[in-house]
Amino acid sequence: MMMKPPQPFWIIATSLVFFGLLSSAGAQTPAVSLEGVIDFHAHSAPDVTKRLINGFEVVRQAKAAGMRAVVLKNHYITTAPLAQLAMQEVGGIEVYGGIVLNRSAGGINPEAVRRMVEVEGHRGKIVWCPTFDAENQIRSTNSNLPFVPVVKDGKPVPAMAEIFQLVAQNNLIFATGHSSPAESLILLAAARQAGVKHLLVTHVLSETTRATIEQMKLMAGLGATMEVVWLAHLGAKPLPVSVCAEAIKAVGAEHFLMSSDLGQPGNPVHTQGLRDFITALKAGGITDREIDLITRKNPARLLELEP
């Protein structure tokens, strides 16, 4: 049997580069570190819509990446039980959940919040105003479906008063959901007056909730932290990352936190999305100190985790 002559080295090397087994630089670029990072907005299965991975896997991947905490979110079901199960099954990382006041929760329903707080493990920390059932969301998408109002005649609807009271009494985080910027400013002012300590503006730059720089400055003046999410920069109508970077520079990184808002099939997993977001923001002029604030210190402050 005739032996084939050895292949020249350049042919082997070219093949290895083609198949991704050998870097032309001789070494791979180090991955962005997620050590100590907190994802405040992570969607997962099981859900009423298809999700990329389940909640346990989200937490496992976050733990493997060295992250400090994950907040699991579901538009229709409280995630406090799932967060507690993840703490028991995975461990080694903080996991939190919350409730969204959509129609499935009874809308502006104090009893739903009260029961979320009582779930074993007390991992329920966030109360989001309506999202897909928000009046602003329904009107913005012209879907002509029933909605849950949160503001009427320039004031929070009366049922919000007890929500604010429960959030304040249990030291929870009040989040604006898919309310419009104008609605959010009304809600934030009322929540603060009711004694709510932790205020969060949900994805302040996403399409249906996008605030102006002046509105964001007013939100910051009310003591709110504003969330920016990687999902806003993906899809068919991606927001330029430069818009996000300029908002952080104009208002101040001390008023922002960064989340993935991922979990959709076809999008990156949460950890990869966070890495991509950090890389893009740094390319947009956001410093390492500012990245540390929006990924670690500010979300830890909201969750009252030890420095």
N, C-alpha and C positions, 0 to 999 in steps of 0.2 A: 504494500500500500504506500503510495507516494505521499510524503509529508508536505503541507503547504509551507512556503517560506514565511518567516516571521514578518508581521506587518510593521512598516515604518512607524516610529513613535508619533509623528505628526498626525497620522491617520487615526491612531488610537486616541490621542488627545482631542482631536476634532470631534470624534464620536462621543467622547465623554462630555465635552462641553455641550454638544447638541442635546444630549439626554439629561443635562443638568447635574451630572455627577462630578464635574470638575469646574471650578470657577476660574474664569480667565484671569482673575486677580490673585488666584491662589488661596483665597479664603472668602467665606461668606460674610456679608455685612451683618453685624450684630443686631438682633431684634431689639425694638424699643422696649425698655423695661416697664412692666406694669406693677412693680413692687410697691405695695401700699396703696394702689389705686382703688377707687370705689366706683362701681357702675350703679347709678341711681335709677336706671330705667331699662330693665331687661325683660323682654317677652320670651315665653317658653311654652312648650307643651306640658301637660294637657291644656287645651284651649278649645274654644268654639270654632276657631279657624286654624288652618294647618300652620304649624310652627316648625322651625328648622331642627331644634333639639329640645329635649325635656328639661325641666327645672333642675333636676339633679345634675345633669351633664353641664348645664350653665355654671353651676356652683363648682363642680369638679374642675372644669377648665379654668375658672377664675382662681381657684386655689392653686392649681399647678403653675399658674403664671405669677403667683406671689401676691395676688390682690388681697386687699384687706376686707372688703365687703361687697355684697351684691344686693340690690333691691329688686325683687321680682314683681312684675306688674302684669295684671290681667284686666281688660276693660270691663269684664262682666262678672267675675268671681273674685271674692277676696283671696289674697295670696298669703294671708297670715298662717293658715295650716301648712301650706306647701313650704313656707320658709322654716317653720318649726321642724318639719320632717327632714328637710335638707340639713339643718343643724345637727339632727340626730344621726343621719345616715352618712354625711360627708364629714362634717366637723372641721375644725382648724381654720374657719373663716366665718365672719359674721354674715348672716343672711336675714333680710327683712322683707316684709310684705306690706300690704295696705288694702284699701278699698277705693273703688271708683264709684261715684254716686250717679251711675247710669240707671236706666229704667229697670234693669235686672236686679238692682239693689233697692228698688223702691224709690229711686230718685233721691231727693233731699230727705233722707231717712235717718234720723238720729238713732233709732233702734239698731239699724245695720251697723253703724259705727260703734255703738256700745258693745255689741256682740263681737265685733272684730277685735276690740281691745281685750275682751275676756278670753280669747282663744289661748289655749295652753301654750306656754312659752313666751307669750307677750311679744311676739315678733312683728305684730301689726303696728306700723309706725306712721304711715302716710295716709291722709285722706285727700283724694283727688276729687275736684269738682267734675261734673260730667265731661266725657270726652266725645265719643261718637254720638251721644244723645244730647250734646250741648246745643243750645239754641244757635250759637255762633257757627258751630260745625254744620248743622242742618241748613241754615240759611246760606252759608258759604258754598255749599255743594248743591244747592237747589234741589234737595232730595225730597222735600215735601212730606217728611215723616214726623211723627210725634217727637217732641223734644222736652228737655227738662230745663226750665228757666232758672237762672241764678240771680239775675238782676231785673228789676222792673221799676220804671220811673226814676232811674238814677240811684236806686238803693237796692241792697241785697233783698231778695224775697224773704218774707218773715221766717220761713223755716230754716234759713241759714243761721239765725241767732243761736239755736240750740246746737247746731254743728260747731260753730265757733266755741261755744261753751265746753263741749265735749273735748275738742282738740286742745283747748287751753288747760282743762282740768287733768287731762291724761298726758300732757306734754308731747303731743303728736306734732306732725308736720302738716301744715295746710298747703295744698298745691292747687293751682288754678285750673288744671285740666285744659280743655279746649275752649276756654272762655276767650273772648276778644280782648285785646290790650285795654280797651276802655272799661270793659267789665272787670278785668283783673285788677285794675287800679282801684275800683270801687270796693271789690272784695278784700283786697289787701289792707286798705285803710280800715274797713270795718273789723276785720279779723284782729288787726293790731290793737284797735280800741277795745276789743273784747278780751284782750290779754293773751292772744296767741303769740308765742315766742318765736316759732320757726315758720317762715313763709317761703314758698318756692313757686316761681313762675315756670310752668311746664313749657318745655321747648319754645322759648321766646322768639326764635327765628324761623320756626316751621311755617308752612304756607298759610294756614288758616289762623294762626295765632301770632303772626309776625308783628313785633313792636318797632316803633321808630327809636332812634337814639334818645330823643327827648323823653319818650315814654319810659324807656329803660332807666333813664336817670331818675325819673319820678319813682319808679318801682324800687330802685336802690335806696332812694331817700326814705322810703317806707320800711326799710330794713329787709327787703326781700332778696333772696338769692335767685338768679336767673339761670335756667338750664339751657345749655346748647347740646344738640344731639347730632351724631354722625349720620343718622338716617336722613336728615334734611339735606345732606350733600350727596345723596345717592338717588337713583331712579331716573325717570324720564325728564324731570324738571329739577335738576340738582341746584341747590343754592351755592354760589361760589364761596369757597372757604374764606376768601378775602373779606366778605361781608361779616362773617363771624369774627375774624381776627380784628377788624376795625372796630366792631362793637365792644370787644373786650378791652381794646386800647382806649376807646373813648369814655367808657363808663368805669373801667377799673376791674382788674381780674379778681379783686376781693369780693366782687358781687356776683360771680359766676361759678357754676359747676358744669362739668362735662359728662355726658352719658352716651351710651351707644344707641338706645331705642331700637335695638336689633332683635332678631328672632324670626324674621320673615324668610321663607324659602327663597333661595336665589341670592340672598345677601350674605356677607361674611358672617362668621360666628362673632360673638360679642367681643372676645379678646382681640381678634384681628381687627375688628372695627375700631376699637379703642386705640390700638397701635397706629392704624392709618390716620385717625383723627389727630393724634399727637404729632405725627410726622407732618401732616398738612398744616397744622397751626404753627409749628416751629418754622416751616418754610414761609409762612405768612408774617413772621416777625414776632411771634409770641415767645417770650423768654422761658428758660428752664424754671426760673422762680415763679412765673405766672402759670406755667403748666403744673407745677407742684401745688399751687393754690387751687386751681380749678379741678384737679383730678384727685387730690388727697385731702388737703387741709379744710377746704370749704365744705365738701360733703361730710367729712368726719365731724365738723362742728355742728352741722344740722342733726346728725345722728347722735350727737353728744358722746362720741367715742373719745377715749383718752388720747391726748397728743402723743 
